[in-house]
């Protein structure tokens, strides 16, 4: 949705959120949690997760969640 060019080849990895995960007229929050392996995101006032991905190459894991 942004017009800033991104060259994924310049990074070790890239997490990409498809525009289809966003709902028009709804507030979204992007949360980044550091979690122990096999644990979920920290609690918050969110309704539901629209998208989630984790980086598991080290402990703690990095868990990225797009909430609605």
N, CA, C and O of each residue as an XYZ file, in Angstrom:
272
protein
N       0.820     -1.182      0.000
C       0.000      0.000      0.000
C       0.869      1.253      0.000
O       0.403      2.336     -0.353
N       2.124      1.105      0.394
C       3.041      2.225      0.353
C       3.769      2.216     -0.976
O       3.870      1.175     -1.625
N       4.265      3.345     -1.378
C       4.969      3.432     -2.655
C       6.480      3.419     -2.487
O       7.214      3.700     -3.435
N       6.953      3.093     -1.280
C       8.387      3.033     -1.023
C       8.914      1.710     -1.585
O       8.446      0.647     -1.178
N       9.875      1.753     -2.511
C      10.379      0.497     -3.067
C      11.166     -0.305     -2.026
O      11.869      0.262     -1.189
N      11.036     -1.602     -2.092
C      11.763     -2.488     -1.183
C      12.483     -3.532     -2.024
O      11.870     -4.189     -2.865
N      13.766     -3.682     -1.800
C      14.545     -4.715     -2.467
C      14.798     -5.824     -1.452
O      15.736     -5.720     -0.660
N      13.975     -6.901     -1.452
C      14.142     -7.974     -0.467
C      15.531     -8.588     -0.467
O      15.943     -9.164      0.540
N      16.260     -8.482     -1.565
C      17.604     -9.031     -1.643
C      18.600     -8.338     -0.729
O      19.689     -8.862     -0.491
N      18.240     -7.162     -0.211
C      19.133     -6.425      0.686
C      18.969     -6.844      2.148
O      19.644     -6.305      3.026
N      18.075     -7.802      2.415
C      17.788     -8.219      3.784
C      17.970     -9.719      3.933
O      17.905    -10.458      2.951
N      18.200    -10.174      5.171
C      18.285    -11.622      5.440
C      16.937    -12.282      5.209
O      16.872    -13.390      4.677
N      15.857    -11.610      5.605
C      14.502    -12.104      5.375
C      13.549    -10.918      5.408
O      13.859     -9.869      5.972
N      12.398    -11.100      4.800
C      11.387    -10.049      4.722
C      10.034    -10.662      5.050
O       9.654    -11.675      4.463
N       9.307    -10.059      5.981
C       7.937    -10.462      6.264
C       7.023     -9.538      5.474
O       7.062     -8.319      5.641
N       6.211    -10.118      4.625
C       5.345     -9.325      3.765
C       3.892     -9.621      4.100
O       3.467    -10.776      4.096
N       3.133     -8.567      4.390
C       1.713     -8.711      4.693
C       0.935     -8.327      3.448
O       1.003     -7.185      2.993
N       0.201     -9.276      2.899
C      -0.607     -9.037      1.710
C      -1.726     -8.047      2.039
O      -2.300     -8.102      3.126
N      -2.032     -7.163      1.125
C      -3.074     -6.153      1.335
C      -4.431     -6.782      1.643
O      -5.278     -6.133      2.257
N      -4.656     -8.024      1.233
C      -5.917     -8.704      1.490
C      -6.179     -8.978      2.957
O      -7.304     -9.313      3.327
N      -5.165     -8.845      3.801
C      -5.339     -9.065      5.239
C      -5.898     -7.827      5.941
O      -6.287     -7.901      7.107
N      -5.940     -6.706      5.252
C      -6.464     -5.471      5.823
C      -7.925     -5.304      5.429
O      -8.291     -5.521      4.274
N      -8.757     -4.918      6.394
C     -10.176     -4.702      6.164
C     -10.440     -3.205      6.196
O     -10.052     -2.522      7.144
N     -11.103     -2.691      5.156
C     -11.405     -1.271      5.098
C     -12.304     -0.841      6.248
O     -13.226     -1.564      6.624
N     -12.034      0.349      6.813
C     -12.848      0.896      7.879
C     -12.623      0.261      9.240
O     -13.357      0.550     10.185
N     -11.613     -0.604      9.356
C     -11.327     -1.292     10.612
C      -9.929     -0.887     11.087
O      -9.000     -0.788     10.287
N      -9.789     -0.654     12.390
C      -8.491     -0.312     12.972
C      -7.617     -1.568     13.017
O      -8.087     -2.635     13.412
N      -6.354     -1.446     12.618
C      -5.400     -2.552     12.665
C      -4.212     -2.155     13.540
O      -3.826     -0.987     13.586
N      -3.645     -3.128     14.225
C      -2.460     -2.923     15.048
C      -1.442     -3.993     14.682
O      -1.782     -5.173     14.594
N      -0.199     -3.586     14.471
C       0.880     -4.527     14.201
C       1.692     -4.666     15.480
O       2.274     -3.694     15.962
N       1.732     -5.882     16.033
C       2.455     -6.135     17.279
C       3.646     -7.048     17.011
O       3.547     -8.000     16.236
N       4.752     -6.754     17.647
C       5.962     -7.580     17.553
C       6.287     -8.042     18.969
O       6.588     -7.226     19.841
N       6.225     -9.358     19.197
C       6.470     -9.933     20.509
C       7.714    -10.811     20.476
O       7.967    -11.493     19.483
N       8.480    -10.799     21.542
C       9.569    -11.745     21.740
C       9.009    -12.844     22.631
O       8.619    -12.579     23.768
N       8.965    -14.078     22.126
C       8.312    -15.166     22.851
C       9.226    -16.385     22.937
O      10.113    -16.578     22.106
N       8.989    -17.195     23.953
C       9.653    -18.486     24.055
C       9.134    -19.384     22.938
O       8.009    -19.185     22.479
N       9.907    -20.358     22.486
C       9.437    -21.261     21.430
C       8.071    -21.869     21.767
O       7.807    -22.266     22.902
N       7.218    -21.926     20.748
C       5.875    -22.509     20.825
C       4.910    -21.763     21.731
O       3.927    -22.346     22.189
N       5.167    -20.478     22.003
C       4.235    -19.660     22.769
C       3.557    -18.665     21.838
O       4.102    -18.299     20.797
N       2.371    -18.236     22.223
C       1.606    -17.304     21.417
C       1.919    -15.856     21.748
O       2.804    -15.566     22.553
N       1.179    -14.949     21.116
C       1.406    -13.520     21.342
C       0.962    -13.108     22.746
O       0.181    -13.798     23.400
N       1.479    -11.974     23.182
C       1.075    -11.428     24.468
C      -0.374    -10.948     24.384
O      -0.828    -10.554     23.310
N      -1.103    -10.975     25.495
C      -2.505    -10.538     25.460
C      -2.605     -9.036     25.217
O      -1.699     -8.270     25.545
N      -3.716     -8.646     24.642
C      -3.967     -7.237     24.375
C      -5.444     -7.024     24.109
O      -6.225     -7.973     24.175
N      -5.837     -5.810     23.811
C      -7.262     -5.512     23.588
C      -7.736     -5.839     22.168
O      -8.698     -5.240     21.686
N      -7.086     -6.763     21.509
C      -7.351     -7.067     20.108
C      -8.567     -7.980     19.969
O      -8.903     -8.717     20.897
N      -9.216     -7.934     18.829
C     -10.357     -8.822     18.574
C      -9.912    -10.127     17.956
O     -10.207    -11.198     18.487
N      -9.213    -10.055     16.849
C      -8.754    -11.293     16.208
C      -7.513    -11.030     15.366
O      -7.265     -9.910     14.920
N      -6.752    -12.079     15.165
C      -5.521    -11.981     14.378
C      -5.860    -12.118     12.898
O      -6.493    -13.091     12.487
N      -5.439    -11.143     12.104
C      -5.664    -11.171     10.655
C      -4.515    -11.875      9.942
O      -4.700    -12.444      8.866
N      -3.326    -11.834     10.546
C      -2.113    -12.420      9.936
C      -1.086    -12.598     11.031
O      -1.022    -11.806     11.971
N      -0.276    -13.649     10.907
C       0.778    -13.871     11.894
C       1.920    -14.652     11.268
O       1.706    -15.574     10.480
N       3.130    -14.270     11.629
C       4.316    -14.988     11.169
C       5.394    -14.867     12.235
O       5.444    -13.884     12.974
N       6.257    -15.876     12.310
C       7.311    -15.836     13.312
C       8.673    -16.078     12.677
O       8.796    -16.729     11.639
N       9.687    -15.534     13.334
C      11.079    -15.745     12.959
C      11.645    -16.642     14.049
O      11.700    -16.255     15.216
N      12.070    -17.853     13.659
C      12.448    -18.865     14.639
C      13.915    -19.267     14.567
O      14.270    -20.369     14.985
N      14.762    -18.405     14.053
C      16.161    -18.790     13.895
C      17.000    -18.562     15.151
O      18.190    -18.876     15.162
N      16.392    -18.019     16.214
C      17.087    -17.816     17.492
C      16.042    -17.771     18.599
O      14.851    -17.607     18.333
N      16.488    -17.916     19.823
C      15.588    -17.809     20.973
C      15.900    -16.497     21.679
O      17.074    -16.223     21.926
N      14.919    -15.677     22.015
C      13.497    -15.904     21.832
C      13.081    -15.716     20.377
O      13.769    -15.059     19.596
N      11.932    -16.312     20.028
C      11.377    -16.122     18.693
C      10.809    -14.710     18.579
O      10.443    -14.086     19.575
N      10.747    -14.227     17.342
C      10.087    -12.956     17.051
C       8.742    -13.302     16.425
O       8.687    -13.931     15.368
N       7.668    -12.896     17.070
C       6.319    -13.193     16.603
C       5.659    -11.887     16.179
O       5.497    -10.976     16.991
N       5.281    -11.795     14.912
C       4.674    -10.583     14.363
C       3.208    -10.893     14.058
O       2.902    -11.844     13.339
N       2.311    -10.084     14.611
C       0.886    -10.312     14.448
C       0.193     -9.045     13.994
O       0.421     -7.976     14.559
N      -0.650     -9.151     12.982
C      -1.520     -8.058     12.555
C      -2.881     -8.316     13.165
O      -3.544     -9.297     12.828
N      -3.300     -7.436     14.066
C      -4.577     -7.579     14.775
C      -5.637     -6.671     14.193
O      -5.323     -5.598     13.678
N      -6.891     -7.089     14.270
C      -8.055     -6.252     13.946
C      -8.718     -5.881     15.238
O      -9.726     -5.175     15.234
